[in-house]
Amino acid sequence: MKTFRKILKAGTDYEKVVECRLADDANADVLKDTDKVESAGTTVYVTVKAKTNGKYNGTLKGTYRIGKYDISKLNVSVDPKTYTGRAVTLTDADLKWKNRPAGDFYRIDNSSYRKNVNKGKATVDVIGQGDYCGRKTISYTIGAKGVLWWFNNLFN
C-alpha cells in the first residue's frame, strides 16, 4: 500500500488481516483464504484498518470486481489527432479494437487523461466492465495542424 511516497507495511502501519466480503455489509461473512470466488461479475468488498497505536488511523474500504477476461490483454489503436489548443479527448469511435468483443466491455476513464493538450504523446485509461476487468492505458499522438488548415483560416 502506498501513500504520499511512503510505502505502508502490513503489520506495522496497517493490520495484516484484510477483510474481504461478498456484500457491503459488516454482518456478511468474511472470506477465508481458502474460499474461491470464481463467478465473473462478483464484487468483493475489501476493508483495511490502520494498526492500533500506529502512525496512522482510520479505515480504507474498496471494491474489486471479478472478471472473466483482462482488458489489458486486448489490442487497440488510435489514429493521430490534431492539435487544437484545448484538451484532445477520445470517443468510442476513435478506439479501433482488434478482435473487438461484443457489447459494452469498457468505459473511458475521463479522469485519467494525461498530456492531452499540446503536441506529442497523450494517454488515457479504459476500465473493463461486464466480463472484462482491469485497466488499460491507451497512447495516442497529437500532431501539429497542417499548412492547409492555417491557409484556410487566414481570412476567417
Order of alpha helices (4+ residues) and beta strands (2+ residues): beta-beta-beta-beta-beta-beta-beta-beta-beta-beta-beta-beta-beta-alpha
